[in-house]
Amino acid sequence: MLLLIIMLLVSDGRPIFFIQKRVGLNKKPFKIYKFRTLKSEGNRRQDMPVARDTKGHETSLGNFLRRSHIDEIPQLVNILRGDMSFVGPRPLPLDDVNDENWLKNQPEEKKETYRAWLNNRTKVMPGLTGKWQISKKPDSDIDNWVECDNWYLENISLKTDFKILLSTPFSMFK
């Protein structure tokens, strides 16, 4: 990690870390830590439920860090602090859970499904990896994310977590 921090400082300057308020267990807010992968002007909304185009906004190392998921290593601090577990739904940005702006642009027939998803996913601790991360396709959309989170919530067990943990390294370089 120290070598990576030095590389980030030399190539992209400060800040090294991307810090954002996320929603955890029982909608408790916490700060998530990642290595910064986007240029400063694009860094504020780096991870949202609705896919954002980040092409051209990545730092010189950002593309590699995101594809390899190395940018997520600082989240081990979140796990040690008890904000996250190794396996669970990805924690959403606080603004997205509290602000339904993105929801009002969704088709009417999906709004209740998305509201339930936003509510149900906070009944378990968010995770560093999960069903969505290991099944994520390059063209993945919010429906895929909702489906994966709902599957996880319906099948939550130590066995499920273990399978997801074992599958994670193989999915990192898809």
N, C-alpha and C positions, 0 to 999 in steps of 0.2 A: 504494500500500500504506500509505503514511503517513496518508493521509486515512482509510482504512478502520480503521487502528489507533486513530486519534483518535475516530472514530465508535463503535467498540466500547468504548473506555474510557468515553466519555460515557454511552452507552446501557446498558451491561451491566457495567461495572467490570472488575476483574481476576479471573482471569488472562485475557490476550488469546489465548494459544495453548493448544491442546489438545496434550499431548505424551504419547505412549504407546509402549511397547516393541512392536515388530513383528518379524516373521521375514523375513529377506531371503534372498539367494542362499546356498545350502548351509546353510540353517537358522541363519545368522548373525544374532543379534539386533541391532537398531538402534532409535533413537528417531525416530518419525515426528512431523512438525510440521504442525498445521492451525490455522486460526483457530477459536476456541471457538464452537460453535453451540448447545450445551446449557447449561442452568443447572448450577451447580456440583454439585448432588446427583445429577444424571443424567449427568455428564460422563465418568465413569470408563469406561463401556462403550459408547462412541459408535458404533463400527463393528465389527460382529461378523458371522460367516458366517451366523448364524441371525438373521433380521430381528427387530429390537426395535422396539416402539412408542415413538416419541419425542414423540408429540403431547402438548402441554402442558409439555414439558420444554425446548423451544427458547427461546433468548434472543430479544429483540425483533428482532434482525437475523438470527438463526440460520436461520429458514425460508428467507429469500431467499438467504443464503450457501450453504446446502446445495443448493437447487434449481438455482442458477446455477453451482455447483461452485467458487465463489470461495474457499470455505473451504480449498480444496486448494492455493492459491497458495504457502503457505509450504513445500510439499513440493519446491519448486525447490531449497531448501537441501539436501534429501536427495539430489537428483539431483547437485548440485555436489559433495557429499561422497562420492559413489560408492555410496550405499546403495540407490539406485533408478535406474531408467532412465525414459525418457519413456513407453515402451510395455512392458507385461508384465502378469502377474496382479497383482491388488491384494495388498499385503502383509497377512497376517493378524496379529491380535494374538498376542503370544507365549503368553499364557495359553491361547488356543484351540488352538494347535498342540501345546503340551505337556500340556494337560489334555483328556482325552477325555470329560469330563462331558456336553458337548452331543452327542457321538457315541453314548453309550449310550442316549440317548432316541430315536435314529433307528431306522427299521425294520431288522430283521436283514439283509434282502436288500440293503440299501444300504451297510452299514457298511464292507465291503471296498472298495467304490467310493470312499467318502469318505476312507478311510485312504490309498488310492493317490493320490487327488487332493491330500491334504495333503502327501504326500511328493514327488510329481512337480512340483508348482508351485514348490517351492523349488530346483529344478535350474536355473532361470533367474532373472535379476534381476527383482524386482517392479517394477511400473510405475505411473506417475501416471495413465495411461489404459490401457485394454485392451478386448478383445472384449466382456467383460461390461458395462463401463461404456457402450459405445456401443449395445449391444442391450438394455440393462436396461429392463424394463417396470415400471410402478408396482407390480404385484403379483408381481414377480420373487421367486423362492425359491432355495434353495440348489441345487436340481437344475439350474436355469438357470445359476447361477454355475459349477458343476462342468462342465457341458456347454461353456460358453464358454471356460473355462480349458483344458479338454482339447483343444478345437478349436484354440486358439492354440498350444498345445504341439506339436500335430501339424502345424501349418502355419506355424511360426515362420520368418520370412524378413524381409529388408529390405523387400520388396514388401508383405508383410502389415503390418509396422509402419507403413509409409508410408500405406497405406489406412486403418488405424486412426487415425493422427494426423490425416489429412484429414477423417475422419468425426466426430472428437471435437467440434469446435465446433458441428456441426449437432445433436448428440445432447444438448448441455448444457441445452437448455431444453425437452426433451420433456415 
